[in-house]
Amino acid sequence: MLVSAVFGAGTLQLVECVPNFSEGRRKEVIDDIANAVRSVEGITLLDVESNQDHNRSVISFVGEPNSVKEAAMAASRKAVELINLNSHKGEHPRMGAVDVVPFIPLSGVTMEDCVRLAREFGRELGQTLKVPVFLYEEAATRPERRNLADVRAGEFEGLREQIGKDPARKPDFGPDEIHPSAGATAVGARELLIAYNVNLGTADVEVARKIAHELRFKDGGLSFVKALGFELKERGIVQVSMNLTSYRKSQMFKAYEMVKLFADRYGVPVVGSEIVGLTPMDALVDTAEFYLKLENFSRDQVLEKRLFQPRQPILTDQSLTVFSEEVASKKPTPGGGSVSAYMGALGSGLLCMVARITLGKKEVTEREKLERAVEKGEELRRDLLELVVEDTKAFDSLIQARRVPKDQKDRDRLILETTIKAAEVPLGTAEKSAQVLALARDVAQVGSASALSDVVTAAAAAKAAVEGAASNVLINLEDLRDGKYVEETFRRMSQARSQSLLFEAEVRKIVQSRSNKASTC
């Protein structure tokens, strides 16, 4: 998986997790929870935001799915240890020490992947820490639990009286009773949202609540907006606190203007606003574009967007070392399937190099054929680099499926689906690598004589890729019982191997012939 980040192949799998903890005043507790996140390898801690009036902290971090789940568990374990809801007071609704744990797809993962991750985490949290877990948003198991506000209704004190008695309050995971000090936790999967608050210059919290009512989508307000009114006692003001669940459709400037409109109606000034946690750059650009009344403005005019846009990857000693160390580590991925795909990609890259060198010479007799070779070689190289990443994803998914408890009804289906995927990916590698060998035959015929050794190296790499991928296909076919599928897959794999043997022999014959001619001249 790391190879995609280093060499630009495919997309690195990234998930963001933004857990909310019911502690915003004791810095030492907040630091301990944040340090638990930092302790997990492969995790980047993005932000820690605390609010004393809400008595709540929001921690944002990103990483690959398994690392994110591990970090969320480490933080939850520490929070359950240090936070006691029986003595907790704050403006924000809460039902748990670990109140909310959402998983958000960022790159290379789908919402379905995050739903699966949320449910795995929820099951582990419930079993390990004995905290009842309620799934919400995309991970919800029933429609009435999609909305977090409905899940959290009654908060810790109300849920303590209902759980174990009311079937509607039966948790998805964990015990059917409240944790005596840590309460319960909502775990979900959702898209990126912006937590945006607007502060009003009055001590009358009813004004904030009325404005929040006007803004909320479920009460007839803006689409994709959830809102509550709070009192900020220490500052002597009130706040309209909002979650913008689709910032591209209900932008920050719309929310701000709506609050200001109703605040003017109540004769109350807007004294400030704030973003809690992180926000996408596009959300800020939308707001700037609106208030500055920009004409013919393009996102490409944003300096940072130009600076950080994807560039052509640069091969460095460090990047080579990182990938080789990942392969050499005790982790099962990236493994033989990914390495096979990468060898195929390197072989295709060498052929592109030979074709380009030849095209750069003064007298070129087969220009059209060489140009086609470059085009086909680049296509195969990109496809095989994608398969480097896909192979790791497929194997990781298979491992996760096998870890599902044996009494879970969909376990067999998950194992079947992931086993098939784990066979199909290396099959694709074998077939693509066989095509690289066919391309090597064509390039051997017209490429520069001085670069024929590179053609032989490319063919050897592609042949090794075919054999390595084929072994991975065979391993996974052993666990499948669908005779027709196994037979068809085995046929395709055998064809790729046969073609690779034929093409490699032809490459060697052509190179030998051209080398002999060159030596007699």
Summary of the structure (lengths in Angstrom):
residues: 521
radius of gyration: 28.8
end to end distance: 49.1
largest distance: 98.3
contacts: 1814
relative contact order: 0.08
helix: 57%
strand: 15%
